Amino acid sequence: MDKHVTDQAEGLRRLLARSGSRVVAVTGGPSGVGRTSTVVNVAAALAGLGKDVLVIDESLGPNSVSAMLGGVHGAGSLRAFMNGEIGMDELAVRIGLGFSVLAASRENCAGYSAAQLGMLLSGPADVVLIDARLDRQGALSALAAQAHDVMIVTRVAAQAITEAYACMKRLHYEHAIAQFRVLVNHVSSLADAQTAFENLAEVAGRYLTVSIENAGCVAADTLMERSLELGRCVVDAFASAPSARDYRHIAAEMLYWPMRPAMSPRRAAPVAPAVPASALTDAPAMGHHA
């Protein structure tokens, strides 16, 4: 009976949802909040739920998805894909964790229009997660700007929360984004995570007139750190770890986020309201976590 109800709910969700992939751009402040590890672990959790997942890696170098996974090789040419010479199954690499990875750095995508880049999002995947790299002005790429949702990853620390607000402010005025989802990473307690989220939501609503939705939180645990040392993701390496359970919960909830229209890649004129520093740093339980 439970399975029948679940199948009905899944069928109804697909009928009501926009056809095609759910596209989520994942980004955050510059302080090592765990954006890339979040992308990899959520992708692994979604794959564990039987979903077809594509991860698009916009970064190059040691902090990329490819580097975290020990190097992803064998991908086809982006130019060949754009020319119609190969398909997505040849462009992206399917890895042992059950999802596909496509390296599409901002540098490699620079010569293509937003419409051409949109072809990367029109494949068979149920979910596309973009490890979104912002430019110097804090703007999304023409590819990531076509996502349905932007998820900001932050931590329970004054500096990280301040950077998350600054990130949202730039994205709001660059792309006219009215709603963000926030994931609080590396938390010691649910109370700390809730305090951080509520503080950020109150300030964002007051000074930016944007709303933020709680995407969940991920516990700080030593097995998470150990999995990174091993070049693994915690969902795969230590499935019973608190952080692995949190990522699976976030992945399951993501499937039921309301499907909003994709964003436009066009930018709005920036306006920067002044925000008192105390507005972001005075909330309790924010200053004592690294």
Secondary structure as GFF3:
##gff-version 3
##sequence-region A 1 290
A	DSSP	alpha_helix	2	16	.	.	.	ID=ss1
A	DSSP	beta_strand	22	28	.	.	.	ID=ss2
A	DSSP	alpha_helix	35	48	.	.	.	ID=ss3
A	DSSP	beta_strand	53	57	.	.	.	ID=ss4
A	DSSP	alpha_helix	65	68	.	.	.	ID=ss5
A	DSSP	alpha_helix	78	82	.	.	.	ID=ss6
A	DSSP	alpha_helix	88	91	.	.	.	ID=ss7
A	DSSP	beta_strand	93	94	.	.	.	ID=ss8
A	DSSP	beta_strand	100	103	.	.	.	ID=ss9
A	DSSP	alpha_helix	106	109	.	.	.	ID=ss10
A	DSSP	alpha_helix	114	118	.	.	.	ID=ss11
A	DSSP	three_ten_helix	119	121	.	.	.	ID=ss12
A	DSSP	beta_strand	127	131	.	.	.	ID=ss13
A	DSSP	three_ten_helix	144	146	.	.	.	ID=ss14
A	DSSP	beta_strand	149	155	.	.	.	ID=ss15
A	DSSP	alpha_helix	158	175	.	.	.	ID=ss16
A	DSSP	beta_strand	179	187	.	.	.	ID=ss17
A	DSSP	alpha_helix	190	207	.	.	.	ID=ss18
A	DSSP	beta_strand	211	219	.	.	.	ID=ss19
A	DSSP	alpha_helix	222	229	.	.	.	ID=ss20
A	DSSP	alpha_helix	234	237	.	.	.	ID=ss21
A	DSSP	alpha_helix	242	254	.	.	.	ID=ss22
A	DSSP	alpha_helix	278	281	.	.	.	ID=ss23
###
